[in-house]
């Protein structure tokens, strides 16, 4: 008897829920309220977004300011 390889895929969860791998897509579509991300994944993504926002803010503040809209409006000569 061979051991099952440890995977991070949904294969194991599928067999528990429906008994068939190909039925999972249909089951997931019919039961959207029962399909949620794990708390660990959600926390990881939230942390990544915070870091990304902090890096973006740091880049913006480190960059050179560009005067797109000057304080005094320019006069056009016709």
N, C-alpha and C positions, 0 to 999 in steps of 0.2 A: 504494500500500500504506500503510495507516494504522499508526501506532505504537500499541502497547498501553499503556494508562494504568497507571502504577505504583500498585498498591494494597497495602494491608496485610492484605488478606483472605486466606482460605485457598484462593482459586481457583487460584492458580499451583501450590501444593503438591498440590492434588487431581489436576491433570492429570499431574503427574510420577508420582504414586503409582499411580493407577488408570486414568488415561486418560479418565475420565468424572467429571464433577462430582457427579452424583447418586449415584454409587457410594461416595463418600467416607464418608458417614454409616454405611453398612453395613460398609465396610472398617475404620473407626475402632472400631466395635462389636466386630468380630471380632478385632482386633489391639490390645488396650488397652496391651500392653507396648511397642509401637512409637510410641505417641502420647504425647509428653511436652512440657511447656512448655519454651520456650527458656531458656537459662541467664540471659540478660539479663532476661527477664520475671520469673524466679524471684528473682533478686537484687533487682530493683526492688520486688517485693512484700514481700520480707523487710525491706528498708529502710523501706518504708512502715509495716509493722507495728511495727517498732522505734520509729519516730517517734510513731505513734499511742499506743503503750504509755507512752512518755515524757511525752506531753502529758496522758494520763489521770492518771498519777502526780502530775504537777505540779498538775493541777486538784484532786486529792484532798487534797494537802498544803496548798494555798492556801485551801481551804474551811474553814468553821467546823466544829469538832467538835460532834457531837450526842451527848448522853449517853442512849443508848437503854437500855443496861443499866447502871444505877448500881452503884457498888461495894458499897453497903450495901443489903440487901433491905428493902423497905418493909413496915411492919406494917399489916395491915388491921384495921379496927375492925368487929366484927360486932354 
